[in-house]
Amino acid sequence: MLNISRRITVGALALVLGLAGPLMTRAQGPAGAAEPALTTAGRALFAGSPTPQLVARQFAFTEGPAVDRAGNIFFTDQPNDKIWKYDLAGKLSVFLSPAGRANGMYFDKRGYLIACADAQGELWSVAPDGKTTVLLRDVAGQRLNGPNDVWVAPRGGLYFTDPYYKRDYWPATRPAAIAQYVYYLAPGATQPVAVETTLTKPNGLIGTPDGRTLYVADIEANKTYRYRLGADGQLLDKQLFVAQGSDGMTLDERGNVYLTGQGVTIYSPAGQRLAHLDVPAPWTANLCFGGKDMRTLFITASEAVYTVPMRVRGSR
């Protein structure tokens, strides 16, 4: 999540983040030429209209959508310190409050919700009944900047980003920022290992279901990278995936990568731009697939949440 004032205009926000571009139906390509919002392959991803449908607009800033095994979607309203549930019947309810100012989230194999608890710079595990356990409080005795996004690898290890975004609810005595790294917390470990130390401001990340590949966005450098995962959690063979940063991200069953920021942009595994969705909000923070058949794209965007029916399923 970005620390964004709702008074910032969309254009100003784009300039600040280096993500400036058209907000309507066409976007600029690498050479400045207009690209279609939907390629033929991109259009085939959608079950109907690619226009996001409003679910609710009653929040301060939505983030961190994660899907459980049944297809229910959980997301955060970070300024209001709540985790919400969007169930299979389309009903909204508060799952947890207070919620540690939760940001990015992901479900583990047990059905526990792993949350980036930004309030105290912690990682939490939240049981189905809402009971919370602190998994991580610091790194080598230093308070984290604020875990931002997290992905649970198939073997149970946690990858998370720790960028620095100053929050208005932090106390004046809060320690200064530490280096902004990507970390890996191995199963059963009490301390994480920094596995990527070269990015300017790592933010969104997502891994493939086979546990072989991790995508990480450097939002300040406006780039997203792809890594091969080593046996001990290392990030190997760093490759530039696309010259676009992202806040949150997700994958579908075909390996297509969905990036956020000003709307949603979808890329093939080879980095080909397939589609761009305009979202009527100043900032599109995150997204995931959910629903009983995992064919509902759920989007968190500023004060609202949206859905788009898809022909493809999300990956798990």
Long-range contacts (C-beta under 8 A, 24 or more apart in sequence): 1-61, 1-63, 1-64, 1-78, 1-103, 1-104, 1-118, 1-148, 1-165, 1-247, 1-285, 1-286, 2-165, 2-219, 2-247, 2-283, 2-285, 3-165, 3-166, 3-167, 3-168, 4-61, 4-282, 4-283, 4-302, 6-60, 6-61, 6-282, 6-302, 6-303, 8-282, 9-282, 10-262, 10-282, 13-262, 13-282, 13-283, 14-262, 17-219, 17-220, 17-222, 17-245, 17-261, 18-220, 18-221, 18-222, 18-245, 19-222, 19-244, 19-245, 19-261, 19-262, 21-262, 23-262, 23-263, 23-278, 24-278, 25-278, 27-265, 27-273, 27-276, 29-273, 30-243, 35-273, 35-276, 37-275, 37-276, 37-277, 37-278, 38-274, 38-275, 38-276, 39-272, 39-273, 39-274, 39-275, 41-268, 41-272, 41-274, 42-266, 42-274, 42-275, 43-275, 44-311, 45-252, 45-256, 45-266, 45-274, 45-275, 45-310, 45-311, 45-312, 46-275, 46-308, 46-309, 46-310, 46-311, 47-295, 47-309, 47-310, 47-311, 48-309, 50-275, 50-277, 50-308, 51-277, 51-308, 52-277, 52-278, 52-279, 52-280, 52-299, 52-301, 52-306, 52-307, 52-308, 53-306, 53-307, 53-308, 54-304, 54-305, 54-306, 55-86, 55-90, 55-92, 55-304, 55-305, 55-306, 55-307, 56-92, 56-304, 56-305, 57-303, 57-304, 58-303, 59-84, 59-303, 59-304, 59-305, 60-303, 61-285, 61-302, 61-303, 62-285, 62-286, 62-300, 62-301, 62-302, 62-303, 62-304, 62-305, 63-102, 63-103, 63-104, 63-248, 63-285, 63-286, 63-300, 64-102, 64-103, 64-104, 64-105, 64-115, 64-116, 64-149, 64-248, 64-286, 64-300, 65-105, 65-248, 65-286, 65-287, 65-288, 65-290, 65-298, 65-299, 65-300, 65-305, 66-105, 66-106, 66-107, 66-113, 66-288, 67-107, 67-288, 67-289, 67-290, 67-294, 67-298, 67-314, 67-316, 68-107, 68-111, 68-113, 69-107, 69-111, 70-292, 71-290, 71-291, 71-292, 71-293, 71-294, 72-290, 73-288, 73-290, 73-291, 73-298, 74-105, 74-113, 75-105, 75-286, 75-298, 75-300, 75-305, 76-102, 76-103, 76-105, 76-115, 78-102, 78-103, 78-118, 81-119, 83-113, 83-115, 83-126, 86-290, 86-298, 86-305, 88-291, 88-292, 95-130, 96-126, 96-130, 96-132, 100-124, 100-132, 101-167, 101-169, 103-146, 103-147, 103-148, 103-149, 104-147, 104-148, 104-149, 104-150, 104-160, 104-161, 104-204, 104-248, 104-286, 105-150, 106-150, 106-151, 106-152, 107-152, 108-152, 108-156, 109-152, 109-154, 109-156, 114-150, 114-152, 114-158, 115-150, 116-146, 116-147, 116-148, 116-149, 116-150, 116-160, 117-147, 118-146, 118-147, 118-148, 118-167, 119-169, 121-145, 121-146, 121-147, 122-147, 123-147, 123-150, 123-158, 123-160, 123-185, 135-185, 136-185, 136-190, 136-191, 136-192, 139-178, 139-183, 139-191, 139-192, 139-194, 140-191, 142-175, 142-178, 143-174, 143-175, 143-178, 144-178, 145-177, 145-178, 145-180, 148-202, 148-203, 149-203, 149-204, 149-205, 149-248, 149-286, 150-205, 151-205, 151-206, 151-207, 151-214, 153-207, 153-211, 153-229, 153-233, 154-209, 154-210, 154-211, 155-187, 155-211, 156-187, 157-184, 157-185, 157-186, 157-187, 157-233, 158-184, 158-185, 158-192, 159-183, 159-184, 159-195, 159-205, 159-207, 159-214, 159-233, 160-185, 160-192, 160-205, 161-202, 161-203, 161-204, 161-205, 161-216, 162-202, 163-201, 163-202, 163-203, 163-219, 164-201, 182-216, 182-235, 184-233, 184-234, 186-232, 186-233, 193-233, 195-233, 195-234, 195-235, 196-227, 196-235, 196-238, 199-225, 203-245, 203-246, 203-247, 203-248, 204-246, 204-247, 204-248, 204-249, 204-259, 204-260, 204-286, 205-249, 206-249, 206-250, 206-251, 206-257, 208-251, 208-255, 208-315, 209-315, 209-316, 215-241, 215-249, 215-251, 215-257, 217-245, 217-246, 217-247, 217-249, 217-259, 218-245, 219-245, 219-246, 219-247, 219-261, 220-245, 221-245, 224-249, 224-257, 224-259, 241-267, 241-271, 242-267, 242-271, 242-273, 247-283, 247-284, 247-285, 247-286, 248-285, 248-286, 248-287, 248-300, 249-286, 249-287, 250-287, 250-288, 250-289, 250-314, 250-315, 251-314, 251-315, 252-289, 252-310, 252-312, 252-313, 252-314, 252-315, 253-312, 253-313, 253-314, 253-315, 254-312, 255-315, 256-312, 258-287, 258-297, 260-284, 260-285, 260-286, 260-287, 260-299, 264-297, 264-299, 277-308, 279-306, 288-314, 289-313, 289-314, 289-315, 290-314
